[in-house]
Amino acid sequence: MRVLGLMSGTSADGVDLVLAGFEGRPPELGSRFLDHRHRPYPDALRARVRAAQRGEAATPELARLHHDLGRFYAEAAEGLEADLAVVSGQTVWHEPPRATLQLGEAAYLAEALGVPVVADLRPSDLAAGGEGAPLVPYADHLLFAEAAVRRALLNIGGIANVTYLPGRDPAGVVAFDTGPGNALIDEAAERMGRRMDTDGALARSGRVFASQVAFWLADPYLHRPPPKSTGRELWRLANLPGAFALPGPDLVATVTRFVAESIAEAIGRFLVPRGLDEVWVAGGGAKNPVLMEHLHELLPAPVRTFEEATGLDAAVREPLAFALLGYLRWLGAPNVLPQTTGARRAAVAGKVLLPSEGGI
């Protein structure tokens, strides 16, 4: 089955689309990567998404944004031939265990491609008592676990999350959101008129205020044991005391170091005692050389980018994982590991939308 996975992360920079082929079912699962494309949000659409993430969008605007994102996804998928599509939706609010909200009406994708679409995966896990995130660890296990290798897959999107793969046994998988990722760095760059800190240039031009980093590292979330998930609701500059007092480049440099130290502390506290052989880094953060330099310095195991380890672009990991989660949902098979979200049971997550075929 040719499955198209669409992923829009909390950085709200656009959508990544991965086309993959799957056959069989676990434990006899065959997979192959076929294609990848990225479509950035136009500035106006991104501004609307960011306003929704800040809680500044009224009901009419949320309704319009939901449909406009659906149309955007359908246009982004044009020309890709698939048997099934899977869309994560754009997270605009994540408040587990009470609520989570992803926008992007899937009906437009079903209509454009003429194939079934799996959407709304997070609420299924929330209803089973979980946090609705992180969802990708089971896919990580099926795709990247290796016997006798204790591997951490770190994804630095708007929020940073990690999947620990101790070998072939899914019972040993641990996963959680470590805390902030690119969302804070992007917000700091935006205060200087930039959409993001391209190539870490702003961070490299600034000075790190170590005392400020140490103060922010005392946040209670960072010390909570997994399973746990978080979002931009917590990790924004307004919630970091003293952030706005720092000059522009120093703010970017200090926030970048904070992101790296929060990741390293989480891995050191919760994964290193289990044994760790290597760390793979995916997501947009893998393309920030300053952030990667910090991680090489701070982490107690060899660090490679996802591209160095697999030959695939760092942006492929999450949409590929969602493609597999949707394939499992289509088979009616569990696709979420309950120990990674805190759910009572393994959910068969996602709603299936069938395409309109016309007529009555």
Phi, psi and omega in degrees: 000132176270119186239131178257120177255132179241127183230124171243116185272177182290347174293339178058043179262351181148207180230137171256135181240129177235130174257127183223157176250133178229147174212155182075197178208158182303140007272359180261073184250129174254140181215150174208141178279136183243316186198157177214140171214153176238136176235111181288148173292137167302153185305318183294320179292319179297320179299323179292320177297315181296323178296319178296321179294334178272000181077024185257005183258126176283170185306312180301321181290322177298319179296314180295319181295320178304315181283323179294323175294320177300317178295320179298316179298318180297319178293321180296329183274358184303132177091352178266122183264120183222161174265341183205143175238150181226124183237128180287330189080159179268113179291124175245346176205131179222107185226067182289150001269011186281314188201154169212145184221121175242132181256156180128090186296118186288343182299328179293323178292317178298320180291319183289320184267338182069029180227162175298151180231132173262128182218176176053057181283326188293319182301330179299318179288322178299318180295334179271012176093006181267183181270352182076006180192154349285144184266338192277353186302324180293320175296319176303315180299313183293326186269327193232357178291145182222136182302135175066016175240125179261101191243138172250126174260109181259125177246120179252091171258216175301319171248146179265136176223158183224142172242127179258121182245101184274007182144209187274351184271115181295340180295337181269358182292134175235139179207149179189163171280123180286331182144220186291155175224229184293340183304315180292318181295317178298317181296321177294320179294324180298330177292346176253013177083014179250149178286328179201171178270083183298126179059018178068018186296320180293316180299322182291335181272353183252179181246138178276127174266096187298325180294325178291318177301314181298322179294316181293330181292351178278358181305133184302327181301320185294341182257355178288135177287154175286160008283143179198154176216161184210183183201187181292345177301325179267316190264083175221156185301326181298339180265002179254102182306132177086355184299316186287351177277348182275138174300155187315296182299324179293324177296314180297316180297317183289318178295320179298317178294321178299316178302312181298316182290326177294323177294312182297322179293319180296315180294318180295322184283317191253342184244319184304320178299341178274348184100128183218123182262327183197160178233128172256137182245122178241182180083175183299331180297336179293344181261006177260104186296329180291316177298318179294323177298318177300316182294320176301322180288321192269329187276142186270022179215159179303139183243129174229151172285158177303323180293318178297324184279326188240343186084000181257149177304145182300335181280355185281329192305310186286314177296328175295318179297317179295325176301317180291320178299320178292323177298316178296321177298320179297326177282350184077023183259148174304141183227010177228133176277118185296331182290343180271343180243347183085014181286159179288334183207168178283115182282149163265087195275140174118150175253138182258123178252121180271145181290151174285131181252003178081152177082171179233000000 
